[in-house]
Amino acid sequence: MADNMTKSVSGNARVSDNARVSGNARVSDNARVSGDARVSGDAWVSADAQVFGGAWVSGDAQVFGDAWVSGDAQVFGGAWVFGGARVSDNARVCGDARIFGNARLSLGVIDSDARIASPDDLCQIVHEGVVWSRFVTATGFRTTQDDDGGLAMAPEWVHRAFAAWEEARRG
């Protein structure tokens, strides 16, 4: 960690390897930033969150709780990733999107006012006022949507998000 970053890193937080914190960005509490990760702008990584690999958190984004951002994922704008959520690979989370609970996102771009939450038996995606939900039932998965278009009209990233969630549930 370079000397000019000490103001940006507080508590038991650690920045290691080639990771960088710049601008007004902050890393606090027990958060970890490592690998080639970047935290910049006014972004804040806190609590027990981890940002690693080539991930980038910037703008007014926040990563907190037990959340992870890894791979080449980017979280920017006013987006939040929190709880036990995982954003990885080439995923992009931006705008005022919120990724939380046990949600897992590894592909696609989540923007606007999207909300993705995943308790143990529900994955819900809310994007531009449309809600897609997938529930675990005794006989498998049941998908609903509050729009007349049905899931068949859902963007491809919705299908991929549900598939990743189902795979993660199976372990």
N, CA and C atoms as a LAMMPS dump frame, in Angstrom:
ITEM: TIMESTEP
0
ITEM: NUMBER OF ATOMS
513
ITEM: BOX BOUNDS ff ff ff
-5.0000000000000000e+02 5.0000000000000000e+02
-5.0000000000000000e+02 5.0000000000000000e+02
-5.0000000000000000e+02 5.0000000000000000e+02
ITEM: ATOMS id mol type element x y z
1 1 1 N 0.853 -1.175 0
2 1 2 C 0 0 0
3 1 3 C 0.897 1.236 0
4 2 1 N 0.686 2.121 -0.931
5 2 2 C 1.488 3.339 -1.017
6 2 3 C 1.151 4.275 0.132
7 3 1 N 2.133 5.118 0.525
8 3 2 C 1.928 6.026 1.651
9 3 3 C 0.759 6.983 1.441
10 4 1 N 0.504 7.391 0.181
11 4 2 C -0.573 8.345 -0.058
12 4 3 C -1.954 7.718 0.1
13 5 1 N -2.038 6.439 0.359
14 5 2 C -3.326 5.784 0.536
15 5 3 C -3.693 5.618 2.001
16 6 1 N -2.811 5.932 2.92
17 6 2 C -3.096 5.652 4.322
18 6 3 C -4.321 6.399 4.828
19 7 1 N -4.633 7.583 4.289
20 7 2 C -5.827 8.311 4.703
21 7 3 C -7.094 7.594 4.25
22 8 1 N -7.005 6.855 3.161
23 8 2 C -8.166 6.202 2.568
24 8 3 C -8.458 4.842 3.171
25 9 1 N -7.526 4.301 3.929
26 9 2 C -7.661 2.957 4.486
27 9 3 C -7.645 3.081 6.005
28 10 1 N -8.726 2.564 6.636
29 10 2 C -8.823 2.734 8.088
30 10 3 C -9.322 1.467 8.762
31 11 1 N -9.247 1.461 10.086
32 11 2 C -9.648 0.291 10.859
33 11 3 C -8.688 -0.855 10.588
34 12 1 N -9.213 -2.056 10.461
35 12 2 C -8.39 -3.23 10.155
36 12 3 C -8.372 -3.544 8.659
37 13 1 N -8.809 -2.61 7.859
38 13 2 C -8.85 -2.819 6.411
39 13 3 C -7.441 -3.01 5.863
40 14 1 N -7.36 -3.768 4.764
41 14 2 C -6.057 -4.01 4.133
42 14 3 C -6.151 -3.863 2.626
43 15 1 N -5.135 -3.242 2.074
44 15 2 C -4.96 -3.143 0.628
45 15 3 C -3.617 -3.787 0.347
46 16 1 N -3.612 -4.831 -0.493
47 16 2 C -2.373 -5.584 -0.7
48 16 3 C -2.141 -5.904 -2.17
49 17 1 N -1.012 -6.509 -2.43
50 17 2 C -0.583 -6.874 -3.784
51 17 3 C -0.458 -5.609 -4.632
52 18 1 N -1.025 -5.603 -5.831
53 18 2 C -0.973 -4.44 -6.713
54 18 3 C -2.24 -3.597 -6.639
55 19 1 N -3.082 -3.861 -5.664
56 19 2 C -4.352 -3.138 -5.535
57 19 3 C -4.093 -1.66 -5.248
58 20 1 N -5.04 -0.812 -5.686
59 20 2 C -4.901 0.633 -5.504
60 20 3 C -6.2 1.249 -5.019
61 21 1 N -6.074 2.236 -4.149
62 21 2 C -7.178 3.064 -3.697
63 21 3 C -6.809 4.489 -4.058
64 22 1 N -7.691 5.183 -4.779
65 22 2 C -7.344 6.537 -5.234
66 22 3 C -8.534 7.483 -5.136
67 23 1 N -8.276 8.751 -5.366
68 23 2 C -9.319 9.764 -5.253
69 23 3 C -9.774 9.881 -3.822
70 24 1 N -11.075 10.008 -3.621
71 24 2 C -11.65 10.09 -2.28
72 24 3 C -12.166 8.737 -1.806
73 25 1 N -11.793 7.684 -2.487
74 25 2 C -12.275 6.336 -2.142
75 25 3 C -11.796 5.941 -0.754
76 26 1 N -12.609 5.085 -0.108
77 26 2 C -12.284 4.635 1.248
78 26 3 C -12.417 3.124 1.353
79 27 1 N -11.544 2.548 2.162
80 27 2 C -11.61 1.132 2.521
81 27 3 C -11.526 1.113 4.038
82 28 1 N -12.547 0.518 4.685
83 28 2 C -12.584 0.615 6.147
84 28 3 C -13.037 -0.687 6.792
85 29 1 N -13.046 -0.656 8.105
86 29 2 C -13.449 -1.789 8.934
87 29 3 C -12.506 -2.966 8.685
88 30 1 N -13.041 -4.124 8.289
89 30 2 C -12.219 -5.306 8.011
90 30 3 C -12.155 -5.623 6.527
91 31 1 N -12.477 -4.664 5.695
92 31 2 C -12.521 -4.884 4.248
93 31 3 C -11.134 -5.2 3.694
94 32 1 N -11.124 -5.931 2.571
95 32 2 C -9.878 -6.322 1.911
96 32 3 C -9.953 -5.96 0.432
97 33 1 N -8.886 -5.362 -0.074
98 33 2 C -8.739 -5.075 -1.497
99 33 3 C -7.39 -5.644 -1.893
100 34 1 N -7.38 -6.55 -2.886
101 34 2 C -6.128 -7.234 -3.218
102 34 3 C -6.053 -7.575 -4.697
103 35 1 N -4.947 -8.195 -5.061
104 35 2 C -4.716 -8.526 -6.464
105 35 3 C -4.428 -7.255 -7.238
106 36 1 N -5.087 -7.09 -8.384
107 36 2 C -4.958 -5.878 -9.197
108 36 3 C -6.201 -5.002 -9.085
109 37 1 N -6.973 -5.189 -8.031
110 37 2 C -8.234 -4.467 -7.858
111 37 3 C -7.994 -2.972 -7.693
112 38 1 N -9.022 -2.202 -8.068
113 38 2 C -8.978 -0.748 -7.951
114 38 3 C -10.241 -0.264 -7.245
115 39 1 N -10.059 0.692 -6.338
116 39 2 C -11.17 1.389 -5.698
117 39 3 C -10.879 2.872 -5.9
118 40 1 N -11.802 3.587 -6.57
119 40 2 C -11.494 4.972 -6.94
120 40 3 C -12.73 5.863 -6.858
121 41 1 N -12.522 7.137 -7.143
122 41 2 C -13.616 8.108 -7.07
123 41 3 C -14.011 8.318 -5.621
124 42 1 N -15.305 8.239 -5.356
125 42 2 C -15.826 8.361 -4
126 42 3 C -16.347 7.019 -3.496
127 43 1 N -15.872 5.942 -4.082
128 43 2 C -16.339 4.594 -3.716
129 43 3 C -15.943 4.259 -2.286
130 44 1 N -16.709 3.329 -1.694
131 44 2 C -16.46 2.93 -0.31
132 44 3 C -16.611 1.423 -0.194
133 45 1 N -15.579 0.764 0.304
134 45 2 C -15.58 -0.667 0.586
135 45 3 C -15.434 -0.798 2.097
136 46 1 N -16.412 -1.482 2.732
137 46 2 C -16.399 -1.496 4.2
138 46 3 C -16.903 -2.816 4.76
139 47 1 N -16.95 -2.872 6.076
140 47 2 C -17.347 -4.057 6.849
141 47 3 C -16.383 -5.189 6.515
142 48 1 N -16.875 -6.358 6.109
143 48 2 C -16.011 -7.498 5.781
144 48 3 C -15.953 -7.756 4.278
145 49 1 N -16.274 -6.761 3.493
146 49 2 C -16.304 -6.905 2.036
147 49 3 C -14.906 -7.156 1.471
148 50 1 N -14.883 -7.798 0.295
149 50 2 C -13.616 -8.064 -0.388
150 50 3 C -13.735 -7.662 -1.856
151 51 1 N -12.712 -7.002 -2.342
152 51 2 C -12.594 -6.652 -3.756
153 51 3 C -11.247 -7.191 -4.195
154 52 1 N -11.237 -8.082 -5.183
155 52 2 C -9.976 -8.718 -5.551
156 52 3 C -9.948 -9.107 -7.019
157 53 1 N -8.814 -9.675 -7.436
158 53 2 C -8.628 -9.976 -8.849
159 53 3 C -8.385 -8.67 -9.584
160 54 1 N -9.039 -8.491 -10.724
161 54 2 C -8.935 -7.246 -11.487
162 54 3 C -10.17 -6.39 -11.327
163 55 1 N -10.932 -6.603 -10.265
164 55 2 C -12.199 -5.89 -10.062
165 55 3 C -11.969 -4.396 -9.855
166 56 1 N -13.011 -3.632 -10.182
167 56 2 C -12.928 -2.186 -10.076
168 56 3 C -14.208 -1.658 -9.456
169 57 1 N -14.079 -0.891 -8.369
170 57 2 C -15.203 -0.234 -7.701
171 57 3 C -14.924 1.262 -7.794
172 58 1 N -15.866 2.014 -8.382
173 58 2 C -15.585 3.43 -8.621
174 58 3 C -16.852 4.279 -8.541
175 59 1 N -16.682 5.576 -8.756
176 59 2 C -17.806 6.501 -8.667
177 59 3 C -18.259 6.616 -7.229
178 60 1 N -19.567 6.547 -7.022
179 60 2 C -20.138 6.589 -5.668
180 60 3 C -20.561 5.201 -5.205
181 61 1 N -20.032 4.169 -5.828
182 61 2 C -20.418 2.788 -5.51
183 61 3 C -20.008 2.413 -4.092
184 62 1 N -20.757 1.446 -3.53
185 62 2 C -20.449 0.925 -2.204
186 62 3 C -20.485 -0.59 -2.229
187 63 1 N -19.51 -1.199 -1.582
188 63 2 C -19.464 -2.647 -1.394
189 63 3 C -19.291 -2.854 0.103
190 64 1 N -20.236 -3.572 0.719
191 64 2 C -20.172 -3.71 2.176
192 64 3 C -20.823 -5 2.633
193 65 1 N -20.819 -5.212 3.942
194 65 2 C -21.298 -6.48 4.49
195 65 3 C -20.25 -7.548 4.218
196 66 1 N -20.695 -8.729 3.799
197 66 2 C -19.783 -9.821 3.436
198 66 3 C -19.672 -9.963 1.924
199 67 1 N -19.993 -8.927 1.195
200 67 2 C -20.012 -8.983 -0.272
201 67 3 C -18.613 -9.126 -0.852
202 68 1 N -18.559 -9.736 -2.045
203 68 2 C -17.308 -9.881 -2.799
204 68 3 C -17.524 -9.327 -4.194
205 69 1 N -16.509 -8.649 -4.695
206 69 2 C -16.453 -8.245 -6.101
207 69 3 C -15.115 -8.766 -6.604
208 70 1 N -15.133 -9.594 -7.649
209 70 2 C -13.9 -10.265 -8.067
210 70 3 C -13.827 -10.423 -9.584
211 71 1 N -12.735 -11.04 -10.022
212 71 2 C -12.528 -11.227 -11.457
213 71 3 C -12.323 -9.876 -12.106
214 72 1 N -12.973 -9.643 -13.243
215 72 2 C -12.912 -8.348 -13.918
216 72 3 C -14.209 -7.57 -13.741
217 73 1 N -14.953 -7.892 -12.696
218 73 2 C -16.233 -7.227 -12.442
219 73 3 C -16.025 -5.747 -12.151
220 74 1 N -17.049 -4.958 -12.479
221 74 2 C -17.02 -3.532 -12.202
222 74 3 C -18.304 -3.122 -11.503
223 75 1 N -18.155 -2.335 -10.44
224 75 2 C -19.286 -1.757 -9.727
225 75 3 C -19.041 -0.258 -9.726
226 76 1 N -19.971 0.509 -10.315
227 76 2 C -19.715 1.942 -10.44
228 76 3 C -21.02 2.723 -10.44
229 77 1 N -20.9 4.044 -10.595
230 77 2 C -22.074 4.899 -10.47
231 77 3 C -22.461 4.946 -9.007
232 78 1 N -23.745 4.812 -8.729
233 78 2 C -24.223 4.801 -7.347
234 78 3 C -24.626 3.413 -6.9
235 79 1 N -24.107 2.381 -7.561
236 79 2 C -24.503 0.989 -7.275
237 79 3 C -24.01 0.536 -5.911
238 80 1 N -24.757 -0.394 -5.319
239 80 2 C -24.381 -1.022 -4.054
240 80 3 C -24.368 -2.524 -4.234
241 81 1 N -23.35 -3.17 -3.661
242 81 2 C -23.285 -4.628 -3.552
243 81 3 C -23.09 -4.907 -2.074
244 82 1 N -24.006 -5.687 -1.472
245 82 2 C -23.914 -5.858 -0.021
246 82 3 C -24.533 -7.171 0.423
247 83 1 N -24.496 -7.397 1.744
248 83 2 C -24.948 -8.675 2.291
249 83 3 C -23.922 -9.732 1.933
250 84 1 N -24.377 -10.884 1.492
251 84 2 C -23.476 -11.954 1.06
252 84 3 C -23.376 -12.044 -0.451
253 85 1 N -23.712 -10.985 -1.162
254 85 2 C -23.733 -10.996 -2.63
255 85 3 C -22.333 -11.184 -3.207
256 86 1 N -22.286 -11.799 -4.387
257 86 2 C -21.033 -12.017 -5.114
258 86 3 C -21.202 -11.515 -6.539
259 87 1 N -20.342 -10.606 -6.956
260 87 2 C -20.311 -10.101 -8.323
261 87 3 C -18.942 -10.476 -8.867
262 88 1 N -18.914 -11.211 -9.982
263 88 2 C -17.634 -11.749 -10.449
264 88 3 C -17.538 -11.76 -11.967
265 89 1 N -16.42 -12.284 -12.424
266 89 2 C -16.132 -12.426 -13.853
267 89 3 C -16.254 -11.076 -14.553
268 90 1 N -17.08 -10.985 -15.578
269 90 2 C -17.191 -9.744 -16.358
270 90 3 C -18.472 -8.971 -16.076
271 91 1 N -19.096 -9.204 -14.947
272 91 2 C -20.349 -8.519 -14.62
273 91 3 C -20.109 -7.028 -14.415
274 92 1 N -21.117 -6.241 -14.752
275 92 2 C -21.091 -4.795 -14.546
276 92 3 C -22.341 -4.414 -13.767
277 93 1 N -22.153 -3.688 -12.656
278 93 2 C -23.263 -3.212 -11.843
279 93 3 C -23.109 -1.704 -11.764
280 94 1 N -24.142 -0.97 -12.218
281 94 2 C -23.989 0.481 -12.29
282 94 3 C -25.313 1.187 -12.034
283 95 1 N -25.313 2.495 -12.196
284 95 2 C -26.51 3.277 -11.919
285 95 3 C -26.839 3.188 -10.446
286 96 1 N -28.103 3.013 -10.129
287 96 2 C -28.534 2.872 -8.74
288 96 3 C -28.9 1.433 -8.425
289 97 1 N -28.286 0.483 -9.123
290 97 2 C -28.582 -0.938 -8.924
291 97 3 C -28.178 -1.374 -7.525
292 98 1 N -28.892 -2.368 -6.989
293 98 2 C -28.597 -2.95 -5.685
294 98 3 C -28.537 -4.461 -5.849
295 99 1 N -27.406 -5.06 -5.514
296 99 2 C -27.21 -6.504 -5.55
297 99 3 C -26.986 -6.919 -4.103
298 100 1 N -27.825 -7.82 -3.563
299 100 2 C -27.725 -8.095 -2.129
300 100 3 C -28.25 -9.473 -1.789
301 101 1 N -28.273 -9.766 -0.48
302 101 2 C -28.67 -11.097 -0.031
303 101 3 C -27.588 -12.08 -0.429
304 102 1 N -28.003 -13.224 -0.944
305 102 2 C -27.047 -14.227 -1.421
306 102 3 C -26.986 -14.239 -2.939
307 103 1 N -27.287 -13.118 -3.57
308 103 2 C -27.298 -13.032 -5.029
309 103 3 C -25.913 -13.304 -5.594
310 104 1 N -25.888 -13.933 -6.764
311 104 2 C -24.648 -14.221 -7.484
312 104 3 C -24.797 -13.692 -8.892
313 105 1 N -23.861 -12.86 -9.329
314 105 2 C -23.922 -12.281 -10.668
315 105 3 C -22.548 -12.41 -11.3
316 106 1 N -22.479 -13.075 -12.449
317 106 2 C -21.182 -13.227 -13.113
318 106 3 C -21.206 -12.776 -14.562
319 107 1 N -22.37 -12.499 -15.11
320 107 2 C -22.479 -12.068 -16.501
321 107 3 C -23.443 -10.898 -16.586
322 108 1 N -23.329 -10.115 -17.618
323 108 2 C -24.318 -9.091 -17.903
324 108 3 C -24.036 -7.765 -17.244
325 109 1 N -24.912 -6.83 -17.594
326 109 2 C -24.848 -5.475 -17.069
327 109 3 C -26.148 -5.215 -16.333
328 110 1 N -26.053 -4.839 -15.076
329 110 2 C -27.225 -4.508 -14.272
330 110 3 C -27.159 -3.01 -14.02
331 111 1 N -28.188 -2.287 -14.483
332 111 2 C -28.135 -0.839 -14.351
333 111 3 C -29.483 -0.283 -13.923
334 112 1 N -29.634 1.009 -14.036
335 112 2 C -30.871 1.702 -13.731
336 112 3 C -31.231 1.493 -12.261
337 113 1 N -32.471 1.127 -11.995
338 113 2 C -32.939 0.935 -10.624
339 113 3 C -33.055 -0.538 -10.29
340 114 1 N -32.249 -1.372 -10.922
341 114 2 C -32.348 -2.821 -10.723
342 114 3 C -32.087 -3.196 -9.277
343 115 1 N -32.801 -4.234 -8.829
344 115 2 C -32.594 -4.809 -7.507
345 115 3 C -32.525 -6.314 -7.689
346 116 1 N -31.469 -6.932 -7.232
347 116 2 C -31.363 -8.383 -7.29
348 116 3 C -31.081 -8.883 -5.893
349 117 1 N -31.982 -9.723 -5.403
350 117 2 C -31.836 -10.301 -4.07
351 117 3 C -32.06 -11.789 -4.174
352 118 1 N -31.432 -12.544 -3.333
353 118 2 C -31.597 -13.986 -3.41
354 118 3 C -31.558 -14.63 -2.041
355 119 1 N -32.688 -14.624 -1.32
356 119 2 C -32.742 -15.439 -0.112
357 119 3 C -32.627 -16.911 -0.525
358 120 1 N -32.634 -17.799 0.421
359 120 2 C -32.421 -19.208 0.115
360 120 3 C -33.398 -19.785 -0.893
361 121 1 N -34.659 -19.336 -0.892
362 121 2 C -35.642 -19.958 -1.764
363 121 3 C -36.203 -19.033 -2.836
364 122 1 N -35.613 -17.854 -3.017
365 122 2 C -36.143 -16.896 -3.971
366 122 3 C -35.02 -16.126 -4.636
367 123 1 N -35.084 -16.009 -5.94
368 123 2 C -34.211 -15.09 -6.673
369 123 3 C -35.147 -14.096 -7.331
370 124 1 N -34.991 -12.836 -7.039
371 124 2 C -35.866 -11.83 -7.607
372 124 3 C -35.033 -10.783 -8.32
373 125 1 N -35.423 -10.483 -9.535
374 125 2 C -34.742 -9.466 -10.338
375 125 3 C -35.77 -8.394 -10.666
376 126 1 N -35.477 -7.159 -10.291
377 126 2 C -36.352 -6.032 -10.59
378 126 3 C -35.556 -5.08 -11.455
379 127 1 N -36.054 -4.818 -12.652
380 127 2 C -35.329 -3.949 -13.569
381 127 3 C -36.324 -3.12 -14.357
382 128 1 N -36.158 -1.825 -14.33
383 128 2 C -37.024 -0.902 -15.052
384 128 3 C -38.504 -1.186 -14.78
385 129 1 N -38.821 -1.413 -13.514
386 129 2 C -40.19 -1.606 -13.105
387 129 3 C -40.773 -2.987 -13.343
388 130 1 N -40 -3.903 -13.913
389 130 2 C -40.475 -5.26 -14.18
390 130 3 C -39.837 -6.204 -13.173
391 131 1 N -40.644 -7.094 -12.596
392 131 2 C -40.157 -8.032 -11.59
393 131 3 C -40.178 -9.446 -12.166
394 132 1 N -39.039 -10.104 -12.13
395 132 2 C -38.958 -11.523 -12.459
396 132 3 C -38.597 -12.237 -11.174
397 133 1 N -39.309 -13.277 -10.829
398 133 2 C -39.025 -14.016 -9.605
399 133 3 C -38.941 -15.5 -9.919
400 134 1 N -38.008 -16.159 -9.287
401 134 2 C -37.924 -17.603 -9.399
402 134 3 C -37.923 -18.155 -7.984
403 135 1 N -38.872 -19.022 -7.687
404 135 2 C -39.032 -19.61 -6.362
405 135 3 C -38.634 -21.08 -6.406
406 136 1 N -38.123 -21.561 -5.306
407 136 2 C -37.897 -22.996 -5.161
408 136 3 C -39.174 -23.572 -4.562
409 137 1 N -39.724 -24.579 -5.211
410 137 2 C -40.922 -25.244 -4.704
411 137 3 C -40.57 -26.693 -4.421
412 138 1 N -41.51 -27.429 -3.886
413 138 2 C -41.272 -28.845 -3.575
414 138 3 C -40.974 -29.649 -4.834
415 139 1 N -41.458 -29.189 -5.978
416 139 2 C -41.255 -29.945 -7.218
417 139 3 C -40.21 -29.322 -8.136
418 140 1 N -39.518 -28.314 -7.679
419 140 2 C -38.485 -27.685 -8.514
420 140 3 C -38.608 -26.174 -8.475
421 141 1 N -38.389 -25.536 -9.618
422 141 2 C -38.402 -24.082 -9.697
423 141 3 C -39.675 -23.594 -10.366
424 142 1 N -40.214 -22.494 -9.886
425 142 2 C -41.372 -21.861 -10.5
426 142 3 C -41 -20.412 -10.794
427 143 1 N -41.236 -19.973 -12.013
428 143 2 C -40.877 -18.62 -12.408
429 143 3 C -42.135 -17.805 -12.649
430 144 1 N -42.13 -16.574 -12.161
431 144 2 C -43.247 -15.67 -12.389
432 144 3 C -42.712 -14.336 -12.865
433 145 1 N -43.593 -13.538 -13.425
434 145 2 C -43.24 -12.182 -13.809
435 145 3 C -44.494 -11.346 -13.734
436 146 1 N -44.377 -10.098 -13.28
437 146 2 C -45.573 -9.281 -13.122
438 146 3 C -45.985 -8.571 -14.404
439 147 1 N -45.308 -8.808 -15.485
440 147 2 C -45.611 -8.169 -16.761
441 147 3 C -46.269 -9.19 -17.688
442 148 1 N -47.184 -8.758 -18.537
443 148 2 C -47.891 -9.675 -19.437
444 148 3 C -46.965 -10.403 -20.399
445 149 1 N -45.746 -9.901 -20.588
446 149 2 C -44.833 -10.527 -21.546
447 149 3 C -44.344 -11.895 -21.119
448 150 1 N -44.398 -12.21 -19.84
449 150 2 C -43.909 -13.499 -19.363
450 150 3 C -42.405 -13.612 -19.463
451 151 1 N -41.86 -14.659 -18.879
452 151 2 C -40.41 -14.84 -18.85
453 151 3 C -39.827 -15.023 -20.252
454 152 1 N -40.618 -15.507 -21.185
455 152 2 C -40.117 -15.682 -22.55
456 152 3 C -39.642 -14.355 -23.141
457 153 1 N -40.18 -13.25 -22.652
458 153 2 C -39.801 -11.924 -23.157
459 153 3 C -38.662 -11.302 -22.345
460 154 1 N -38.173 -12.002 -21.353
461 154 2 C -37.113 -11.457 -20.502
462 154 3 C -35.817 -11.325 -21.278
463 155 1 N -35.011 -10.316 -20.954
464 155 2 C -33.699 -10.205 -21.595
465 155 3 C -32.843 -11.44 -21.285
466 156 1 N -31.894 -11.72 -22.151
467 156 2 C -31.05 -12.908 -21.991
468 156 3 C -30.327 -12.92 -20.65
469 157 1 N -29.901 -11.753 -20.154
470 157 2 C -29.178 -11.737 -18.876
471 157 3 C -30.048 -12.218 -17.724
472 158 1 N -31.384 -12.045 -17.813
473 158 2 C -32.261 -12.553 -16.768
474 158 3 C -32.203 -14.074 -16.745
475 159 1 N -32.262 -14.695 -17.93
476 159 2 C -32.178 -16.153 -18.014
477 159 3 C -30.837 -16.651 -17.466
478 160 1 N -29.749 -15.961 -17.828
479 160 2 C -28.423 -16.359 -17.335
480 160 3 C -28.33 -16.181 -15.816
481 161 1 N -28.908 -15.092 -15.287
482 161 2 C -28.865 -14.862 -13.842
483 161 3 C -29.605 -15.968 -13.106
484 162 1 N -30.785 -16.368 -13.597
485 162 2 C -31.525 -17.453 -12.965
486 162 3 C -30.752 -18.767 -13.052
487 163 1 N -30.142 -19.022 -14.201
488 163 2 C -29.383 -20.27 -14.366
489 163 3 C -28.209 -20.317 -13.388
490 164 1 N -27.498 -19.201 -13.222
491 164 2 C -26.369 -19.156 -12.287
492 164 3 C -26.858 -19.356 -10.857
493 165 1 N -27.993 -18.759 -10.517
494 165 2 C -28.561 -18.91 -9.181
495 165 3 C -28.936 -20.365 -8.925
496 166 1 N -29.58 -21.015 -9.904
497 166 2 C -29.96 -22.408 -9.737
498 166 3 C -28.736 -23.292 -9.557
499 167 1 N -27.674 -23.025 -10.345
500 167 2 C -26.45 -23.814 -10.238
501 167 3 C -25.802 -23.627 -8.853
502 168 1 N -25.772 -22.393 -8.37
503 168 2 C -25.19 -22.116 -7.047
504 168 3 C -25.991 -22.809 -5.947
505 169 1 N -27.297 -22.865 -6.092
506 169 2 C -28.141 -23.532 -5.087
507 169 3 C -27.847 -25.026 -5.034
508 170 1 N -27.566 -25.607 -6.199
509 170 2 C -27.296 -27.049 -6.247
510 170 3 C -25.928 -27.379 -5.666
511 171 1 N -25.072 -26.344 -5.596
512 171 2 C -23.748 -26.548 -5.01
513 171 3 C -22.842 -27.136 -5.977
